[in-house]
Amino acid sequence: MANLTELLHLVARWVHLIAGIMWIGNSMLFNWLDRNLVLPDDPKEGLIGEIWMVHSGGFYQVEKKHLAPGQMPKTLHWFKWQNGITWLSGISLLVLVYYMGGASLMTDPAVSRISPAGSVALGIGTIVGAWLAYDLVWRSPIGRRPQLAFALNVLSVLALSWVQFHWLSGRAAYMHVGVMLGTIMTGNVWFVIIPSQRELVAATESGRPQDPAIGYQAKQRSIHNNYLTFPLLFIMLSNHFPTTFGHALNWLVLLVLSLGSALIRHLMNIRFTYRQWLLPATATFFVTCVAALWFFAHPEGLHPRRHLPAGTQPVAWSDVEPIFQARCQRCHSRFPTDPAFRAPPNGIVLEEHEQVARLKDRIKLRVVSLRNMPLGNVTNITDAERARIGAWIDQGAPED
């Protein structure tokens, strides 16, 4: 059974990565094409713009045009399954990693006392709620006022994120914000962009004029997806960097780096067309970078977490070894007893003094400063035990 679970994880991650590269690559390519199309000196009727490119040993001419009624090409290529497979494989990973195994990664007693079942229900509810709130705004009359609609979208995502950070573990909250964004993007593809494209095709095949509003609606949602791409990619990567989701101000780290990554996307979009905005956008990006550096240099945030005093007495290995045995070796041993791991995570074994002392700085960061180890505090390590480990490391991690 363990081998089958590991295989499912491997296949889901592999499919998710490949499909995501294809989907996001296509999205960025088409948005780039739209920004760089030009009209030739003698444009043909219905031509919106064209672009010439050189690649793979040849020249490509790409045209964007309005088709006349009844003028449908023999073969028409659609781009939809890359997104669908990316979302489905991502949801599969969410279930495998976070919802199965007793939802141990969903909860953290230091954050809240929510039950595993309650945390899963909360996670699913915020994902669905994010899409419904977003889509409702843009389908309502408010959608005709983009600035107001954008502000309401940001507030709704922040509100749902606030709920997650106050009830779920930092790692689970980060991932659910990412799934919220990914679901909004997927909803745009399947409930707005694809239906709009189908209507354009149906109108052309039946000889009806194309409705420009249909195309505008699809393009609007496509631009939204374009700006959500970089924040989503950051959240996917953050799962491997505990300094982000384990930070005392993890919600602010997420906000700053997500807005910063969206700003990078904006700089890429306007760098040739709206040069007058480059300076303020670049300055804002610089401030974001400085803030990110501060976060990573101060993992305990503006208000360092308080620990129980460890005292001034010397702490020996024999004083902390039982803590590692009871709290850490469930996962970090040669033969883990935690059902989620068949091998020690990242190959880290914490059974002997030499193994622990070699990683003392990382252990202090994760166990004492960030307090995100053990994951979800499944072994119920106490503040006093964390303080004792911190004192032992501060004294040089002695063996005697």
Phi, psi and omega in degrees: 000320179297321179295321180294319179298316179296322178295319178298318177299314182298311182296316181297317179293320181296311179297317181300316181294312182295312181296322179296319177299317181293316182294307183293325177298315178298316181299314181293323180296313183292324176294323177295318179300314182299325182283343186244007177292143177226154176270133176289172181297327180236074185293143176283159181298133178087353182284127177271323179175167179218165178210141176253138179222156174240131181195149176047045173077020180201176180254141179240135172243117182247130179240145171242130187211161168269127179275142176288152178308130181084354182265080182249128179294159182295319181236128180233125182265135179249152178235094182218325187288336176300317178293313182302316181290324177299314182291316181296318179291326177294318177295322177300317178295321178301317179292314183296315187276319190254322186271331178275173180068032179074014180053040184294333180274355183276334189245157175211114182303334179287344180261309180200171179255026180296145180282159177304316179295321178294323180293322178294316179298320178296316180299313180294319181298319180290326178296310179295318181297324180298315180294316182297318180294317180297308185294323180298319180299313186282340176272344180276173176302337178298331180299341178278357175240084190306321183296315179294317180297318178298316180298318179294322177298315180298317180296320181293319178295319178296320180296315179293324177294321178301317178300315181296315182291340179265356181230333183255165173297157181302318181296315180294322179297314178304310185294325180287329172297318178298317179293326175302311180295317180296324179290322175299316180296318180292320176300321177301318182294310191272337183252351180230302187294307181297313176301323177296318179293321178297322178294319177298317179294316181297319179296318181293318181293327182271000178085013178270151175293149178284140178273113182300332181295327179296313179295323180295319180298315179295319181294321180300312180292328177296321177294321176302313179300324180300319182281337179278346186300309185292316174302321180296317179296321178299316182295323177299319180285329185299336179302337181261004183230094186299339179297339179276296185283344179265358181294148178300332177247046186303326179294324180285324175301314179298316181297312183295312184287329176291314178295322178296319179290325175294326178292324175301315178300320180295318178300320179294327182285326189255359192298336180254336189262317184240069185297334182293342179267355185295318184296307179296324179293319179294320178297317178297320178297321179297317178298321178298318179297317179298317179298318179297318178297321179296317180301315184287336178277342182230076185296343180269357174078195182290331183236092182306140178292140181272138177242158176294141182297137182270351182084177182253001181287147176300141179245121182261168178302323180295339179279331183253344180303317178298330178293315179296323179295317185279327189254337189245326189284354172302325178250315188266068174219169181298328179230085184301145175263348177290127183297345181281346186230126173268341178221157181299133180304131180058019179071015183271118177247130183238060181254326184248157180303316182299319180295320181286315183297326181295332183250022188301322182293317178292323180295317180297319179299311186282320187271319188263313185276302182280332178060031178254012171233138355298151183302124181064011182047048183293339180261005174059047174294143184262165176298322180296322179290321176298316181297322180294319177297317179298319179295318179299316179292319179297333179272009176097011180053054183291155178272329182248000000 
